[in-house]
């Protein structure tokens, strides 16, 4: 006779398998030439979201693989490397479009399912929990994500671009290896909706940039005193792009940036925080240390070239 524990496990197993099966029609494989293969999923009747990392700059179309194994050349509508999102358009209508999980329903420890599809059209799935949730954050590429989501789910590169769903089969977000060098993360569904709105209307997602190769450092107290800033860190310019915003503003290799617009700069993340969409064209007051002396410069934030992803 089957025990109550076994019965409960069988019921849970069946529920999870059923959720995956119902959601699977939304998932496609994405084959894009010389870069690694990923997955994607329908967000409406004809549009698919996938990882920008899998698409070459000059791709106008990419091959997608449907659940029945049939392939199609989908059009690249646009992409935003700062959030690792690429929008494709398929001529084949979606059989399934998944609802979004409300942000308020997300909890640390909640079960989560990652889905992917390979180049033969076969489905893959893996299960874990949402291991961390956090506040809105900015990626190292300058993208603005509505919240931090890290799933404790075994995600191979094939799963990048595929959906993370909850036990109800609702979209939590898109899984990606493109925004962290250590862990797979999930781009929230609300961020996807916001970026897609711009890409679908033909608008580019602008990102500010200064044109500096930089490295954080610990600022000696003597230099902090010279610059009249609190003790802490700073950012040294290791390289300056010719005719880029920083170059035009007077930054040279070896300059140590200690403040932007009157706010203390301790590391590279502090600089990145100034470079959102609204920063393009904004003039920033920059305090630097050069050759043991303090200097004040002004830099106008540029727009990162579209190909620089």
C-alpha positions as CSV (number, residue, x, y, z in Angstrom):
1,X,0.0,0.0,0.0
2,X,1.3,3.4,-1.0
3,X,2.2,5.6,2.0
4,X,0.9,9.2,2.4
5,X,4.5,10.5,2.0
6,X,4.9,8.6,-1.3
7,X,1.5,9.8,-2.5
8,X,2.4,13.4,-1.7
9,X,5.7,13.1,-3.6
10,X,4.0,11.5,-6.6
11,X,1.4,14.3,-6.6
12,X,4.2,16.9,-6.4
13,X,6.2,15.2,-9.2
14,X,3.1,15.1,-11.4
15,X,2.2,18.8,-10.7
16,X,5.8,19.9,-11.6
17,X,5.9,17.8,-14.8
18,X,2.4,19.1,-15.7
19,X,3.6,22.7,-15.2
20,X,6.6,22.2,-17.4
21,X,4.6,20.5,-20.1
22,X,2.1,23.4,-20.2
23,X,4.8,26.0,-20.4
24,X,7.0,24.2,-22.9
25,X,5.2,25.4,-25.9
26,X,6.5,28.9,-25.3
27,X,10.1,27.8,-25.3
28,X,12.3,27.8,-28.5
29,X,15.9,26.9,-29.2
30,X,18.1,29.7,-30.7
31,X,20.9,28.9,-33.1
32,X,23.0,32.0,-34.1
33,X,26.1,30.9,-36.0
34,X,29.5,31.1,-34.4
35,X,28.3,32.0,-30.8
36,X,27.0,29.4,-28.4
37,X,23.4,28.2,-28.7
38,X,20.8,29.4,-26.3
39,X,17.1,29.3,-25.7
40,X,14.3,31.9,-25.9
41,X,10.6,32.2,-25.2
42,X,7.5,33.9,-26.7
43,X,6.4,37.0,-24.9
44,X,3.4,37.6,-27.3
45,X,2.0,36.0,-30.4
46,X,5.0,36.7,-32.6
47,X,7.8,38.1,-30.4
48,X,10.5,36.1,-28.7
49,X,13.0,37.2,-26.0
50,X,16.5,35.6,-25.8
51,X,20.0,36.4,-24.5
52,X,21.8,39.1,-26.4
53,X,25.1,37.4,-25.8
54,X,24.2,34.7,-28.3
55,X,23.6,37.1,-31.2
56,X,26.3,38.6,-33.3
57,X,26.3,42.4,-33.9
58,X,25.6,42.0,-37.6
59,X,22.9,39.3,-37.3
60,X,19.6,40.3,-39.1
61,X,18.1,36.9,-38.6
62,X,18.7,33.9,-36.3
63,X,17.5,30.3,-36.5
64,X,15.0,29.3,-33.9
65,X,13.8,25.7,-33.2
66,X,10.3,25.1,-32.3
67,X,8.9,22.3,-30.0
68,X,8.1,20.2,-33.1
69,X,11.7,20.4,-34.3
70,X,10.9,22.7,-37.2
71,X,13.2,25.6,-37.7
72,X,12.6,29.1,-38.9
73,X,14.6,32.3,-39.5
74,X,13.4,34.8,-37.0
75,X,14.1,38.6,-37.5
76,X,16.3,40.4,-35.0
77,X,14.2,43.4,-34.0
78,X,16.7,44.8,-31.6
79,X,19.0,44.1,-28.6
80,X,20.2,45.7,-25.4
81,X,23.5,44.3,-24.2
82,X,23.2,46.2,-20.9
83,X,20.4,43.9,-19.8
84,X,21.4,41.0,-22.1
85,X,18.0,41.1,-23.8
86,X,17.4,40.5,-27.6
87,X,14.0,40.7,-29.2
88,X,13.2,38.5,-32.2
89,X,10.1,38.3,-34.4
90,X,8.8,35.0,-35.6
91,X,6.3,34.5,-38.5
92,X,5.0,31.5,-36.7
93,X,2.4,32.4,-34.1
94,X,3.0,31.2,-30.5
95,X,1.1,28.2,-29.2
96,X,1.6,29.4,-25.7
97,X,2.3,32.8,-24.1
98,X,3.0,32.7,-20.4
99,X,1.7,35.2,-17.8
100,X,4.1,37.1,-15.6
101,X,4.5,36.3,-12.0
102,X,3.8,39.4,-9.9
103,X,6.8,40.8,-8.1
104,X,5.0,40.5,-4.8
105,X,4.7,36.8,-5.2
106,X,8.4,36.2,-5.4
107,X,10.0,34.8,-2.2
108,X,13.4,33.5,-1.3
109,X,13.1,29.7,-1.1
110,X,10.2,29.4,-3.5
111,X,10.5,26.6,-6.1
112,X,11.6,27.8,-9.5
113,X,11.9,25.9,-12.8
114,X,14.3,26.8,-15.7
115,X,13.4,25.6,-19.2
116,X,15.5,25.3,-22.4
117,X,15.2,23.7,-25.8
118,X,18.1,22.2,-27.9
119,X,18.7,22.2,-31.6
120,X,16.6,19.1,-32.1
121,X,13.6,20.7,-30.5
122,X,14.0,18.6,-27.3
123,X,12.9,20.3,-24.1
124,X,15.2,20.4,-21.0
125,X,14.2,21.5,-17.5
126,X,15.9,21.9,-14.1
127,X,14.5,22.8,-10.7
128,X,15.7,24.7,-7.7
129,X,14.7,27.7,-5.6
130,X,15.0,31.4,-5.7
131,X,18.1,31.8,-3.6
132,X,18.3,35.6,-3.4
133,X,16.1,38.6,-4.1
134,X,17.3,42.2,-3.8
135,X,16.6,45.8,-4.7
136,X,16.9,47.3,-8.2
137,X,20.4,47.3,-9.4
138,X,22.7,48.3,-12.3
139,X,24.6,45.7,-14.3
140,X,28.3,46.0,-15.0
141,X,27.2,46.9,-18.5
142,X,25.1,49.8,-17.2
143,X,21.7,48.2,-17.6
144,X,19.0,49.0,-15.0
145,X,17.2,45.9,-13.6
146,X,14.0,46.3,-11.5
147,X,15.3,43.9,-8.9
148,X,18.0,41.4,-8.2
149,X,17.0,37.7,-8.7
150,X,19.4,34.8,-8.3
151,X,18.1,31.3,-8.8
152,X,19.7,28.3,-7.2
153,X,19.1,26.3,-10.3
154,X,21.6,24.3,-12.4
155,X,21.8,26.4,-15.6
156,X,24.1,25.5,-18.5
157,X,24.7,28.0,-21.3
158,X,21.8,26.3,-23.3
159,X,19.4,27.6,-20.5
160,X,20.6,31.2,-21.0
161,X,17.9,33.1,-22.7
162,X,15.2,30.7,-21.5
163,X,12.6,31.4,-18.9
164,X,12.5,30.9,-15.2
165,X,9.0,30.1,-14.1
166,X,7.2,29.5,-10.9
167,X,5.1,26.5,-9.9
168,X,2.1,28.1,-11.5
169,X,3.9,28.3,-14.8
170,X,4.2,32.1,-14.7
171,X,7.3,33.9,-16.0
172,X,9.7,35.1,-13.2
173,X,12.2,36.3,-15.8
174,X,14.9,35.3,-18.3
175,X,17.9,33.3,-17.2
176,X,21.3,34.6,-18.3
177,X,25.0,34.1,-17.9
178,X,25.7,37.4,-19.6
179,X,25.4,39.7,-16.5
180,X,27.7,38.0,-14.0
181,X,31.0,36.3,-14.3
182,X,30.2,33.9,-11.4
183,X,26.5,33.1,-11.3
184,X,23.5,32.7,-13.5
185,X,21.0,35.5,-12.8
186,X,17.5,36.2,-13.9
187,X,16.3,39.4,-15.7
188,X,13.0,40.2,-14.1
189,X,9.8,40.0,-16.2
190,X,9.1,43.7,-15.5
191,X,12.5,44.7,-16.9
192,X,11.8,42.5,-20.0
193,X,8.5,44.3,-20.5
194,X,10.1,47.7,-20.2
195,X,13.0,47.0,-22.5
196,X,10.9,45.2,-25.1
197,X,8.6,48.3,-25.3
198,X,11.5,50.4,-26.5
199,X,12.9,47.8,-28.8
200,X,9.6,46.9,-30.4
201,X,8.9,50.6,-31.2
202,X,12.3,50.8,-32.9
203,X,13.9,52.8,-30.2
204,X,17.4,52.1,-29.0
205,X,18.0,51.6,-25.3
206,X,20.6,54.4,-24.7
207,X,23.4,53.8,-22.2
208,X,25.8,56.4,-21.0
209,X,29.6,55.9,-21.2
210,X,32.7,57.8,-20.5
211,X,35.2,55.9,-22.5
212,X,37.6,54.9,-19.7
213,X,39.2,51.6,-18.9
214,X,39.3,51.8,-15.1
215,X,40.3,49.9,-12.0
216,X,39.3,50.5,-8.4
217,X,42.0,51.2,-5.8
218,X,42.5,52.1,-2.1
219,X,43.2,55.8,-1.9
220,X,46.1,56.7,0.4
221,X,45.1,59.0,3.2
222,X,47.6,61.6,2.0
223,X,45.9,61.8,-1.4
224,X,42.5,61.9,0.2
225,X,43.6,65.0,2.1
226,X,45.0,66.6,-1.0
227,X,41.7,66.1,-2.8
228,X,39.7,67.1,0.3
229,X,37.6,64.0,0.3
230,X,36.8,61.3,2.9
231,X,39.2,58.4,3.1
232,X,38.2,55.4,1.0
233,X,38.8,54.2,-2.5
234,X,39.1,55.8,-5.9
235,X,39.2,54.8,-9.6
236,X,42.3,55.0,-11.7
237,X,42.1,55.5,-15.5
238,X,44.1,52.7,-17.1
239,X,43.0,53.6,-20.6
240,X,41.2,56.5,-22.2
241,X,39.3,56.1,-25.5
242,X,40.6,58.5,-28.2
243,X,38.1,61.3,-28.7
244,X,35.7,59.7,-26.2
245,X,33.8,61.7,-23.6
246,X,36.5,61.4,-20.9
247,X,39.3,62.3,-23.4
248,X,37.4,65.4,-24.5
249,X,36.9,66.3,-20.9
250,X,40.6,66.2,-20.2
251,X,41.0,62.8,-18.5
252,X,44.4,61.1,-19.1
253,X,45.8,57.7,-18.2
254,X,46.8,57.7,-14.5
255,X,44.2,60.1,-13.3
256,X,42.4,59.0,-10.1
257,X,38.7,59.9,-10.0
258,X,37.5,60.6,-6.5
259,X,34.2,62.3,-7.0
260,X,31.5,62.8,-9.6
261,X,28.9,65.6,-9.3
262,X,30.0,66.1,-5.7
263,X,29.5,62.5,-4.8
264,X,32.3,60.4,-3.5
265,X,33.6,57.7,-5.9
266,X,35.1,54.7,-4.2
267,X,35.0,52.1,-7.0
268,X,33.9,51.4,-10.5
269,X,30.3,50.6,-9.5
270,X,30.0,54.2,-8.2
271,X,30.9,55.5,-11.7
272,X,28.6,53.0,-13.4
273,X,25.7,54.3,-11.2
274,X,25.9,57.6,-13.0
275,X,25.6,56.1,-16.5
276,X,22.0,55.1,-16.9
277,X,19.7,56.0,-19.8
278,X,19.0,59.5,-18.4
279,X,22.7,60.4,-18.1
280,X,23.4,60.7,-21.9
281,X,24.2,64.3,-22.7
282,X,24.6,65.3,-19.0
283,X,27.6,67.3,-17.9
284,X,29.3,65.9,-14.8
285,X,31.7,67.7,-12.5
286,X,34.7,65.4,-12.0
287,X,37.3,65.6,-9.2
288,X,40.6,63.9,-9.9
289,X,44.1,63.5,-8.5
290,X,46.9,63.9,-11.1
291,X,50.5,63.8,-10.2
292,X,49.8,64.4,-6.5
293,X,47.6,67.4,-7.1
294,X,43.8,67.9,-7.1
295,X,42.0,69.0,-10.3
296,X,38.4,69.7,-11.3
297,X,37.2,68.8,-14.8
298,X,33.8,68.6,-16.5
299,X,32.8,65.6,-18.7
300,X,29.7,65.3,-20.9
301,X,28.4,61.8,-20.8
302,X,28.3,60.1,-24.2
303,X,26.0,57.5,-25.6
304,X,27.6,54.0,-25.8
305,X,27.9,52.9,-29.5
306,X,25.2,50.4,-30.4
307,X,27.8,47.8,-31.4
308,X,29.6,48.0,-28.1
309,X,27.7,45.4,-26.1
